[in-house]
Amino acid sequence: MSDTKSRAARGGKARAAAMSPEERKRIAAQAAVERWAKVKGLPRETHTGVLKIGDGIPCSVLDNHKRVFSVNGLLRAFKTGGKSRTTLADGTPVPEFLSANNLQPHISPELRDRLTNTIQFMPMGGGSLAYGYLADILALICDTLLEARAAGVLRPNQLRVADGAEAVMRAFARVGIVALIDEATGYQADRASEELQRLVEAYVVEDMRPWVRLFPDTFFKQIYRIHGWQYQPGVTQGPRYVGKFINKYVYERLPPGVLEKLRALNPVINKRRRHKLFQFLSEALGEPTVDRHLASVTTLMSVASGKQHFDDMFKVAFPMTGDQLLIVETVNPPMLPAEVDTVDVPAPPMLEHVNGVPLIAVEARPSEKVLYVLRTNGPASVETLALAVYGHNGRGDSREARNVSQNTRKLLERMRRDGLVERDSLRLWHLPSTPG
């Protein structure tokens, strides 16, 4: 062990000897800064960028999720010239352009607090500690200048600064400054994954909890019934498919990432998992969520005539991405009226259900005499374009449409752009007029 340490020490001395005095000094200074930052518990910069307002304002996101502006960068944004900062009589450090006596009545306590309490942090590239202002200071400074301008107390040279503040305020809404910084620094893309990770952590616990029955007997009894299997009370070892059924209709309906985390905590060893996945669900959120979902699934199974009927109802009750769109292709499309006076009309009897999915309404566009759109409930109770698009050309023939109207094409493109239908997966049909 001592020999290993001595070799490492000799290697370190050799590397130091190969460096120039400037390099050794820089590395030593950086190490001192990092030690000091660690002792003080300072936040670290994780993302950096330039907010495109005026000539650009350097901004950062820290590892404590605070968004900050560079102190010097923010001061330069107002192009006031002269020295950057000065101190008021009460000791508040302020930008030089805010130190004038005629502005003091308009500086809010909140702005004074932001100016006094700068944020010290470790920059991404190392080097000296950096200083920043919390992001909302920009709007507070602009408010001060614009309030003073409205009061008519500004001098000509201050009016130019106030005009700049007005331009800044036009560039962003106060509540939107965080989003602008996230976009400028690239933090926006990382934020979703971090929030998803926090959600997963709320559902899952790292330490396995004691086994307590979560799946009731009635749940398994209904699984056997809709599949036509013989159910034997007390028999715990059922068909292997039951596990796949539970994954599909229970665990896969948890938020993204939860099932993957459960599987990682309870890996397959010798072709089986040692524990039940639900033993790693959190008591506060994970287990109650699954318990409520099990009650709903059991109810659906109890009223289903069979597996397919249950599956159709389940997709309506718990739609996933892609479930809400069912393309109906038929050689003999149903008859629809050529003209409809109202926008939303009841679906014809033969269209009330398609593959077990209930239709909410038929949206007709009588002025165009071209398009009928069947609609059903999508995720989060939002009505989405779904199921099928039909066209009417009045020629009395039914065939796959190749030449459809410009309005129809526009709607189809919008549906594809919104992700409601994939290109070339939708069939359009010309419908004959209803006789008489």
N, C-alpha and C positions, 0 to 999 in steps of 0.2 A: 504493500500500500504506500509506504513512504517513498519507495523507489519510483512509483507511478507519479506521485506528487512532485518529486524532484525533477522528473523528466518534463512534466507540464510546466513547472516553473522555469526550467531552462529554455523551453520553447517560447514562453512568454517573453523572457528577456531577449531572446534572439530576434523576435518580431519587433520589439521596442527598439532594439539597436539598429534595425534596418530602416526605421522611420526617420523622417526629418524632424528637427526640433518643433517646427510648426505643426506637423501632424500629431506628435505626441502631446503638444499643448492642447490642440483641439479635442482630441479624444479624452484627455483628462478632464477638460472643462465640461464636455458633454456628460461624462460619467458623474461628475459632481452635480450637474443640473438634474439628472435623472434620480440620483440618490435623494436630493433635496425634495424633488417632486413627490417621490414615494413616501418620504417622511411626512410631508404636509398633506398627503392624500389628494393631490391635485388631479382634476380630470384630464383626459387625453383627447386630443383632436383625432376623430376617426374619418371625417370627410371634410373636404375643403373645396372652395370654388369662388367664383366672382358673380355677384348679383348684377345683372345688366340694367342698372339705373345710373343715368349720367355716364361718367367715364368708367363706371364699375366700382362696386364696393366689395372688398374681400369679406367672405363670410365662412363660417365653419359650423360643423355639428360635433359635439363632444360626446364622450362615451357615457355621460349621464343624461344624454338626449337633449341637452340644452343647445339652442341655436344662438350663435353670437356673431357680432360684427367686429372686425379688427378695429381697434381704437383709432389708429392713425388713418386707416383706410376710410373710416366713417367721417373723420374730420376733413379729409381731402375732398370728399364728395360734395361739400358745400362751396368749394373754391373761394374761400374767403381771403386767402393770402395771409401774410404775417405769421406770428407764432401760432402753434396749434392749440395749446391749452394754457389756461391761467387759473387763478384761484379766487373765489369770492371771499367777502369779508367773513362769512361763516365757515370758511375752510373747504367749501365744495369745489372740487376741480371741475372746470367747465371748458368747453371749446371757447376760444377767444371771441368768436362772434356772438356768444351768449352772455358775455360778461358786462355788456352795456347796462347802465342803470335803468334805461327805459324798458328793458326786457324783464327785469327782476319780478315785477308783479305778475307776470304771465308764465313764469316757470313753476310748474306744479310740484307738489311734494313728491309725487311718483317719479318725475324726471330727475329731481335732486337725488333721490335714492339710487336711480340707475347710474347717474354720473359718478356718485361717490363709490358705489360698490362694483368696481370692475371685476371681471372674471379672469382669474389667472389659470393658465392651462399649458400642457405640454404639446407643442406643435408636432405634426406627423413626421416631419423631416428631421426632428431633433433640433439642437441648437438652444438658444436662450429661451426662457419662459416667455410666453406670449400673453397679451392682455386683450380682452374683448368686452364689448357691451352686450347685454341681453338684446335679442332681436327687436323687441317692441320699442326700444329707445328711439329708433328712427321716426316712428310715427309720433312719439311724444315731442321730439324736437320740432317736427313740422307743425304740430298743433300749437306750440309756443309761438313760432314765428307768424303763423297765419292769424292767430288770435291777436297778436300785437298789431299786425297790419290792419285787421278789421277795426281795432280801436283807434287807428290813425296816429300812432305814436312813433312810427318808424321813420328814420332818416333815409335820404336817397340811397346811400350805399347799403343800408339794411334792406331796402325794398328789393334789391337784386337778389339777396339771399332768400328773402321770402318767396320770390318768384320761383327760385329753385326748389324750395320746399313744396310749393304747389305742384310743380311738375312731378316731384317724388310721390306726393299723395295721389296724384292721378295714376301713377304707375302701379299702385297696389292698394288693395283694401287692407285695413289694419289686421283683420282676421286672417288675411291671406298671406301675410309675410312669412309665416312658418313654411307654408307650402312652397313659396318661391325659393326660399333657402334650400329646402330639401331637393328641389329640382336642380338648382344651381350647383349643389355639392355632390349630387348623385346619391344622396341618402335615401331618396324616394324609393329606389328599387330595393334597397336593403330593409326598409322599414316594414314592408309587408311580411317578409320572412321572419323578422324579429317578433312582430306581433303574433304571427302564426305560432311561433315557438312558445310564446308566453301562454297562448291559448292551449296548446298541447300540454304544457306543464300544469295548467289548471285542472285538466282532466285525468292526469296520470300521476302516480306516486312511484318513486324509485324503489322503495322498500315494499316487498310483498306483504299484503294484508292477510290475516287469517281467513280461511275458507268459511264463507257463510253463503247459504243457498240464495242465489239471485234469480235464476230462471225457474219459474214455478212449474209444477206438474201440468197445469192446464195448458201452458205454452207448448210443451212437448206432445200432449194429447192432441192438440189441434194440428200440429205438424203431421202426425201420423194419420189423422182423419182426412186431411185434404189430399194426402198422397195415396190413400186407400190401403194403408198398412194396418196390421193388427197391433194394437197398443196393449202392453202388459204393464200394469202399475208396479212400481218398485224396481223395474229392470232399468238400470242406468246405462248399460252398454247397448246403444242403438246402432242403426246403420251409420256408416262413416259419412254419408251424405248430410246427416243432420248438422255436423260441424260446418260444412260448406254453406248450408242454409242459414245458420246463425251468423256466419261472417257476412253473407250477402245482405241479409235483411236487418241485421242489428249493428254489427261493428262497422260496416262500410258506410253507415249513415251517420256516424260520428264525424266531427269536424276533420278536415284534411290533416293527415299526419298523426292522428291519435292511434289508429290501428297499427301503423308502422312502428310507433313507439312501443305499443303494447307487445308486439311481436319481438322487438329488439330486447325488451326486458325479460321475455319468456321464450328464449330461442328453442328451436327443435333440436333435441338430443336423442340420438338413436331412433329416429323416425317419429318421435312424439315430443310434445311439450310437457314439462314436468308439472306445471301448474295451470290453473285456469286463467285466461286473459283477464277476466273481471276482477281477479285478486290484485291487479295493479291499477284499478280505477280509483280515483280519489274519492274520499268519503263525502266531500263537500259538493262536488259537481259531477264527476264522472259517473259514480254509481246511481245517483238520483236520476240523471239524464237517461241512462240505459233502462232503469226501472220503469220510467214513464213510457219510454218507447216500446218496451216489452208489452205493456198493457194495451197500447194502441194496436200493435201487430197481432196480439192474441185476439182482440176484438174483430179485426178484419178477417182473420182466419175463421172465426166462429160463424160468420155470416156468409163465407164463401162457399160456393158449390163444389169447388175443386181447386187444384193448384193453379191453373191458368186464370180462373176467375179471381183468386186471391192476388196473383201477380199483377193483373190489370188494375185492380183497386189500389194496390200498394203503390204503383207508379203514379196514380192520381193523387193519393194522400201524401206521398213523400217523393216528389219529383227530384231527380238529379239532373245535372247538365246533360242534355241530349234526350232525357225521357219525355220532355214536354212536346217534342216534335215527332209526329207520326205521319209519314207520307202515305197517302192512300192512292194506290194505283189500281185502276179497274178498267176492264175492256169496255164495259157498258156503264158509263157514269150516270148517276141519277139525274132525273129531270128536275130542273129548277125553273121557277117562273122567269119569263123574259124581262118583266118590269116589276119593280117593287116600290111602293110608295114610301116606306119607312126605311131607316138605315139599319136598325137591328130588328130582325124578324125571327119568329120561331123556326127552328130547323124542321124540314120535312120529316115525316115519321120515319122514313127509311134511313135518315141520317142522325137520329137522336143518339145513337151509339155507333161508334166505329171501333171494332176490335175491343169492345168492352170499355172504351173511353167515352164518357159522356160529353156531349158538345154543349157549350153554353149558348151559342147563337150563331146565326149566319149573318155576316155583314155583307150587305148588297150595295153595289154602286150603280144604281139605275141610270144615272146620267150618262155613264160610259157604256152601259149594256155589255160590259166585257168581263167583269171580275166578281167572283164570289169567294169570300174568305171564311173558312170555318175557324172558330176560335174556341179555345179551352183555357182553363186556369193553368198558369205556369207557376214557377217558384215564387214564394213569398206573396201568394195571392195576386200576382200581377197578371193581367190578361195579356197573352202573347199571341202573335200570329202563329197558327199551328195547324196541324192535321192535313190540310189540302188546299190547293188553289185551283179554282175552276174558271173557265172562260166561256162566254156565249157569243157565237157569231151569227146566229139567226139563219144559218144555211141548212139546218136540219140534219147535219151529219155529226157523228161522234168519231173523233180520231185524235191522235196525239198532236198537239199544236206545235207547229214549227214557226209560223209567222204570227206573232201575237202583237197586240197594240203597244205603242210606245209607253203608255201608262203602266201596262202590265209588266213590261220589261223593267221599268223604274222600280216598281214595287218588289219585284224579284231580286233586283240588285240590292235594294235596301235590306231585304230579309237575309240575303247572303252576307252582307256587310255586318249585320247585327248578330250573325252567328246562329240565326234561326234555321237556316237550311244550307247545306253544302252545295256547291256548284254541281250541276248535272245530276242532282239527286231528286229533283222535283219534276213531276209531270203535270203539264197543263192540258186541259181537255176543252175542246169546243163543245158546247151543249146545245141540243136542239131546243127550240122554243116549245113551251107547253101549248098543245093544241087548244084552240078556242080562247 
